[in-house]
Amino acid sequence: MFSEYRSLISSLKGHDVHFDRLFNKHNVLDDKIKVMTSANGFDEILIEQLKKEKLLLKDEILGYLQQKAQ
């Protein structure tokens, strides 16, 4: 995710509480979606909601990275 910001992401991880919270929440959602989609009879509506939440977090992370890169 965001390969152009790889070095900035590395410098923020573990040093920026807000970034850590966003990044970790995104990863938790990603893992949860993977587990749910691999199960039989998964709830498609819930998964779509989680994907939307993950996308919003991704947008927020990108905005944060762009702000920090200036």
C-alpha positions as CSV (number, residue, x, y, z in Angstrom):
1,M,0.0,0.0,0.0
2,F,1.4,3.4,-1.1
3,S,4.8,2.3,-2.3
4,E,5.7,5.9,-3.0
5,Y,5.4,6.6,0.7
6,R,7.3,3.5,1.9
7,S,10.1,5.4,3.6
8,L,7.7,7.9,5.2
9,I,5.5,5.0,6.4
10,S,8.6,3.3,7.9
11,S,9.5,6.5,9.8
12,L,6.0,7.1,11.1
13,K,5.4,3.5,12.3
14,G,6.1,3.3,16.0
15,H,6.7,7.0,16.3
16,D,3.3,8.5,15.4
17,V,0.4,7.4,17.5
18,H,-2.3,8.6,15.1
19,F,-0.6,6.9,12.1
20,D,-0.1,3.7,14.0
21,R,-3.8,3.7,15.0
22,L,-5.0,4.2,11.4
23,F,-2.5,1.7,9.9
24,N,-3.3,-1.0,12.5
25,K,-7.0,-0.5,12.1
26,H,-6.7,-0.9,8.4
27,N,-4.7,-4.1,8.8
28,V,-7.2,-5.5,11.3
29,L,-10.0,-4.9,8.9
30,D,-8.1,-6.5,6.0
31,D,-7.4,-9.6,8.1
32,K,-11.0,-9.8,9.2
33,I,-12.3,-9.5,5.6
34,K,-9.9,-12.3,4.5
35,V,-11.1,-14.6,7.3
36,M,-14.7,-13.9,6.7
37,T,-14.5,-14.4,2.9
38,S,-12.8,-17.7,3.3
39,A,-15.6,-19.1,5.5
40,N,-18.6,-20.8,4.1
41,G,-21.8,-18.8,4.3
42,F,-20.2,-15.5,5.0
43,D,-22.3,-12.3,5.4
44,E,-21.9,-10.4,2.2
45,I,-23.5,-7.3,3.5
46,L,-21.2,-7.1,6.5
47,I,-18.2,-7.7,4.3
48,E,-19.2,-4.9,2.0
49,Q,-19.5,-2.6,5.1
50,L,-16.1,-3.6,6.3
51,K,-14.6,-3.0,2.8
52,K,-16.1,0.5,2.7
53,E,-14.7,1.2,6.2
54,K,-11.3,-0.1,5.1
55,L,-11.4,2.1,2.0
56,L,-12.3,5.2,4.1
57,L,-9.3,4.4,6.3
58,K,-7.1,4.0,3.2
59,D,-8.2,7.5,2.1
60,E,-7.5,8.9,5.5
61,I,-4.1,7.3,5.6
62,L,-3.2,8.7,2.2
63,G,-4.3,12.2,3.2
64,Y,-2.2,11.9,6.4
65,L,0.8,10.7,4.4
66,Q,0.4,13.6,1.9
67,Q,0.2,16.1,4.7
68,K,3.3,14.7,6.4
69,A,5.2,14.6,3.1
70,Q,4.9,18.4,2.6
